Amino acid sequence: MARQLMGLLEGLCQEVRLVSTLRTHVSAPDPVRLAALRDASAAEADRILAEAVSGAFRPDLWFTYHPYHKSPDWIGPSVSARLGIPYVAAEASYAAARGCDAWADWLEASMPALRRAAAIFCFSERDRRGLEKAPGVCAKLYDLKPFLAAPAAPTGERARRPEGGPVRLLATAMMRPDNKRQSYLLLAQSLQHLVDLDWTLTIAGDGPARSDVEAAFARFPAGRVHFTGLTDRSAIAVLMREADILAWPGCREAYGMVYLEAAAAGLPAAAIGNAGVPEVVKDGVTGLLAAPAAKDGEAAVPYAALLRRLILDPAARRRLGAAAARFAATERTREGAEAILAAGLRHAMAAGRDLRA
């Protein structure tokens, strides 16, 4: 998504630069790491400001992608304040509950960026609701739903499934710890309830949690599950054209670009209706969503029931797939996203001029 946003900005602005590659994201709160990242950010801000003063590159607006309590932005607020330019953010979020746990210092560290913002582009209704309650945040909020700047590759015609052959399931995601790993484990648990049905599963992905993922699927008979390993985007597009169902639970996904890519290929999705997934999978329209469970382990049975419905109903798969393709082609386009982005940038620039007047 960050690459797509940069692509849109390049079409709207005279010049766009990625001025820092410092990564502030952490997976667990750590006060030592917090201090180190704050110091590193200050050094980056000084470097960028020195370039601006020298005339090498003096920006008119600062744009940050995805600032929140796990990845605070110290650089943007400092540079934008000292240069007197507007600050804009996309996919920012605020979770009040994090102010009462081990993330409290990190949440506080994320607030100057949110309070500095003139415009924030919200990718989900959940993020908008949180920002509306965030103390001291006065940014104008724009709903910029997840979009596809372009399909992964020309979609072409969907492959025809051999009459009477197994239903082809596809799961594709990096094999990282935490949420991605949990989605793979939940899928394996759910498919254990469906061994009486005729299906195959192709898994495209790799990463540090691969051994855990392979162990979870090792219990299935030979030929049921096939691992492709790390696969490029064009090959993923081919797999999507050949599959019948995108079987990806999406545990606590911010939204999941894979669902939009599947939709563009006319592939219906089966997912859990948690976090931001409902922003990209319309239940009963472009796919089916199982109700979230209080605990991940409790989601296996309802998710298996949802998969069973799709496996047994080819007409429903065709209907949902056709609607998914229309959804991607008409509602989540580059043109629509560009118009919303342009409106937010105009607002931010106008707000900056008002402050300087």
C-alpha positions in Angstrom: 0.0 0.0 0.0 2.9 2.4 0.7 4.2 1.9 -2.8 0.7 2.5 -4.3 0.4 5.7 -2.3 3.8 6.9 -3.5 2.7 6.1 -7.1 -0.5 8.3 -6.6 1.5 11.1 -5.1 3.9 11.1 -8.0 1.0 11.7 -10.3 -0.3 14.6 -8.1 2.9 16.3 -7.0 5.8 17.9 -8.8 8.3 15.8 -6.9 8.0 13.0 -4.3 11.0 11.7 -2.3 11.3 8.9 0.2 13.5 10.9 2.6 14.0 8.3 5.3 14.1 4.5 5.5 14.3 4.4 9.3 12.0 1.7 10.6 10.4 2.5 14.0 8.0 -0.5 14.1 8.4 -2.9 17.1 6.3 -6.0 17.9 6.7 -5.7 21.7 7.0 -2.6 24.0 10.6 -2.0 25.1 11.7 1.2 26.9 15.3 0.8 25.7 14.2 0.4 22.1 11.8 3.4 22.5 14.7 5.7 23.6 17.0 4.4 20.8 14.4 5.0 18.1 13.6 8.4 19.4 17.3 9.4 19.3 17.7 7.9 15.8 14.6 9.8 14.6 16.0 13.0 15.9 19.3 12.4 14.0 17.3 11.7 10.8 15.2 14.9 11.3 18.4 16.9 11.7 19.8 15.4 8.5 16.7 16.1 6.5 16.5 19.7 7.8 20.1 20.3 6.8 19.3 19.2 3.3 16.3 21.6 3.3 18.4 24.5 4.5 21.1 23.8 1.9 18.4 23.9 -0.8 19.1 20.3 -1.8 15.4 19.4 -1.2 12.9 21.6 0.6 9.5 19.9 0.7 6.2 21.7 0.7 4.4 19.0 2.6 5.2 16.0 4.7 3.4 12.6 4.2 3.8 9.7 6.6 2.3 6.2 6.1 0.9 4.2 9.0 2.0 6.0 12.2 0.5 4.4 15.3 1.6 3.2 18.8 3.8 0.3 17.4 5.5 2.6 14.9 5.6 6.3 16.1 6.7 9.0 13.8 9.1 11.4 15.5 10.7 12.6 12.2 7.7 14.1 10.4 6.3 16.3 13.2 9.8 17.7 13.9 10.7 18.5 10.3 7.2 19.8 9.4 7.1 22.1 12.4 10.6 23.5 11.9 10.0 24.1 8.2 6.4 25.4 8.7 4.9 22.9 6.2 1.7 20.8 6.5 1.8 17.3 7.9 -0.4 14.5 6.4 -0.7 10.9 7.5 -2.4 7.8 5.9 -3.6 4.7 7.8 -2.9 6.3 11.2 -4.7 4.9 14.2 -5.3 5.5 17.9 -6.2 2.8 20.4 -7.2 4.3 23.7 -6.8 0.9 25.4 -3.1 0.9 24.8 -2.8 3.9 27.1 -3.6 1.5 30.0 -1.1 -1.3 29.3 2.6 -1.8 28.5 2.2 0.2 25.3 1.3 3.4 27.1 4.6 5.2 26.5 4.5 4.2 22.8 1.0 5.5 22.5 2.0 8.8 23.9 5.0 8.9 21.6 2.7 8.5 18.6 0.5 11.4 19.6 2.5 14.4 18.4 2.2 13.2 14.8 -1.5 12.7 15.0 -2.0 16.1 16.6 0.3 17.7 14.0 -1.7 16.3 11.1 -3.9 18.6 9.0 -5.4 15.6 7.1 -5.5 11.9 7.9 -6.6 9.3 5.3 -8.5 6.5 7.1 -8.4 3.0 5.6 -11.0 1.5 7.8 -14.1 2.6 9.8 -12.3 1.2 12.9 -9.4 3.6 12.4 -11.8 6.5 11.9 -13.7 5.8 15.1 -10.5 5.7 17.1 -9.1 8.9 15.6 -12.4 10.7 16.3 -11.9 10.0 20.0 -8.2 10.8 20.1 -7.4 13.7 22.4 -6.1 16.8 20.7 -6.4 15.4 17.1 -8.0 18.0 14.9 -7.1 16.7 11.5 -9.7 16.5 8.8 -10.4 12.7 8.3 -10.8 11.3 4.7 -12.1 7.8 4.1 -9.6 6.3 1.6 -10.7 2.6 1.4 -8.0 0.1 0.4 -7.6 0.2 -3.3 -5.7 -1.4 -6.2 -3.6 1.0 -8.3 -3.3 -1.8 -10.8 -3.9 -5.6 -10.8 -0.9 -7.8 -10.1 -1.0 -8.9 -13.7 -3.6 -9.0 -16.5 -6.3 -11.2 -15.0 -7.3 -12.9 -18.2 -10.0 -15.6 -18.1 -10.5 -17.8 -15.1 -9.3 -21.3 -15.5 -12.1 -23.9 -15.8 -12.1 -26.5 -13.0 -12.3 -30.0 -14.3 -15.8 -31.4 -13.9 -15.9 -33.5 -10.7 -12.3 -32.5 -9.7 -11.3 -31.3 -6.3 -12.2 -27.7 -5.3 -9.0 -25.7 -5.4 -8.3 -23.6 -2.3 -5.5 -20.9 -2.2 -3.8 -19.3 0.7 -1.1 -16.8 0.1 0.8 -14.7 2.7 4.2 -14.2 4.3 4.9 -16.8 7.0 5.6 -14.3 9.8 5.0 -14.8 13.6 1.9 -13.5 15.3 -1.1 -12.8 13.1 0.0 -14.4 9.8 1.2 -17.5 11.6 -2.1 -17.6 13.5 -4.1 -17.4 10.3 -2.2 -20.4 8.8 -2.7 -22.4 12.0 -6.4 -21.6 12.0 -6.8 -22.6 8.4 -5.1 -26.0 9.2 -7.4 -26.5 12.2 -10.5 -25.6 10.1 -9.6 -28.0 7.2 -9.4 -30.8 9.7 -13.2 -30.6 9.9 -13.4 -30.9 6.1 -11.4 -34.0 5.3 -14.7 -35.7 4.1 -14.8 -33.2 1.1 -12.8 -33.2 -2.1 -10.4 -30.2 -2.0 -6.8 -29.3 -2.5 -4.9 -26.4 -1.0 -2.0 -24.4 -2.5 0.0 -22.3 -0.1 2.2 -19.6 -1.6 4.5 -17.9 0.9 7.6 -18.2 2.9 9.2 -16.7 6.0 10.5 -17.3 9.5 7.4 -19.2 10.7 7.4 -21.7 7.7 8.4 -24.6 9.9 5.4 -24.0 12.1 3.1 -23.7 9.1 4.4 -26.9 7.5 4.0 -28.8 10.7 0.4 -27.7 11.0 -0.4 -29.0 7.6 1.7 -32.2 7.8 -1.2 -34.2 9.2 -3.0 -34.1 5.8 -2.6 -36.9 3.3 -0.1 -36.5 0.5 -1.5 -34.5 -2.4 -3.9 -32.4 -0.4 -1.6 -29.5 0.4 1.0 -28.1 -1.9 3.6 -25.4 -0.9 5.0 -23.2 -3.7 7.4 -21.2 -1.5 8.1 -17.6 -2.1 6.2 -16.6 -5.3 6.2 -13.3 -7.3 3.2 -11.2 -8.0 2.7 -12.4 -11.6 2.7 -16.0 -10.5 0.3 -15.3 -7.6 -2.1 -13.8 -10.2 -1.9 -17.0 -12.2 -2.7 -19.1 -9.0 -5.6 -16.8 -8.3 -7.1 -17.4 -11.8 -6.7 -21.1 -11.3 -8.2 -21.3 -7.8 -11.8 -21.6 -6.7 -11.7 -20.0 -3.2 -9.2 -17.7 -1.5 -9.1 -19.5 1.9 -7.3 -16.9 4.1 -8.8 -16.3 7.6 -7.0 -12.9 8.1 -6.7 -13.0 11.9 -6.5 -9.3 13.0 -5.6 -8.1 9.5 -5.5 -4.3 9.1 -7.4 -5.1 5.9 -5.4 -7.4 3.6 -4.4 -6.5 0.1 -4.6 -10.1 -0.9 -8.4 -9.9 -0.7 -8.5 -7.1 -3.3 -6.0 -8.9 -5.5 -8.3 -12.0 -5.4 -11.3 -9.9 -6.1 -9.7 -8.4 -9.2 -9.1 -12.0 -10.4 -12.8 -12.9 -9.8 -11.9 -15.1 -6.8 -14.3 -15.2 -3.9 -12.8 -15.1 -0.4 -13.5 -16.9 2.8 -12.3 -15.0 5.8 -13.0 -14.0 9.4 -14.9 -10.8 9.8 -12.5 -9.2 12.2 -10.4 -6.0 12.3 -10.3 -4.4 8.8 -11.2 -7.4 6.7 -14.8 -6.3 6.2 -13.4 -3.2 4.4 -12.2 -5.4 1.6 -14.5 -8.5 1.7 -18.2 -7.7 1.5 -20.0 -10.5 3.3 -22.4 -12.4 1.0 -21.4 -10.1 -1.9 -17.7 -10.7 -2.8 -17.1 -13.5 -0.3 -18.2 -15.0 3.0 -17.1 -13.8 6.5 -17.2 -15.9 9.6 -18.1 -14.2 12.8 -15.1 -13.3 15.0 -14.5 -15.5 18.0 -13.4 -14.5 21.5 -10.3 -16.7 21.1 -8.5 -17.8 17.9 -9.0 -21.5 18.6 -12.8 -21.0 18.8 -12.9 -19.7 15.2 -12.0 -23.0 13.6 -15.5 -24.6 13.6 -17.4 -21.5 12.2 -14.7 -20.9 9.6 -14.8 -24.6 8.6 -18.6 -24.3 8.2 -18.1 -21.3 5.9 -15.6 -23.1 3.8 -17.9 -26.1 3.5 -20.7 -23.9 2.1 -18.4 -22.6 -0.6 -16.8 -25.9 -1.4 -20.3 -27.5 -1.9 -21.9 -24.6 -3.8 -20.2 -23.9 -7.2 -23.0 -21.5 -8.2 -22.4 -19.4 -5.1 -18.7 -19.3 -5.9 -19.4 -18.1 -9.4 -21.8 -15.4 -8.2 -19.5 -14.1 -5.5 -16.5 -14.2 -7.8 -18.3 -12.1 -10.5 -19.4 -9.6 -7.9 -15.8 -9.5 -6.5 -14.4 -8.6 -9.9 -17.0 -5.8 -10.3 -16.2 -4.5 -6.8 -12.5 -4.3 -7.5 -13.0 -2.7 -11.0 -15.6 -0.1 -9.9 -15.2 0.7 -6.2 -11.5 0.3 -5.4 -9.8 1.9 -8.3 -6.7 4.1 -8.7 -8.9 6.9 -10.0 -11.2 6.9 -7.0 -8.3 6.8 -4.6 -6.4 9.6 -6.4 -9.4 11.9 -6.2 -9.7 11.4 -2.4 -6.0 11.8 -2.0 -6.0 15.0 -4.0 -8.8 16.5 -1.9 -6.9 15.8 1.3 -3.7 17.3 0.0 -5.5 20.5 -1.1 -7.0 20.8 2.3 -3.6 20.4 4.0 -1.9 22.9 1.8 -4.7 25.4 2.4 -4.5 24.8 6.1 -0.8 25.4 6.0 -1.3 28.7 4.2 -3.8 29.8 6.8 -1.4 29.1 9.6 1.4 31.1 7.9 -0.9 34.1 7.1 
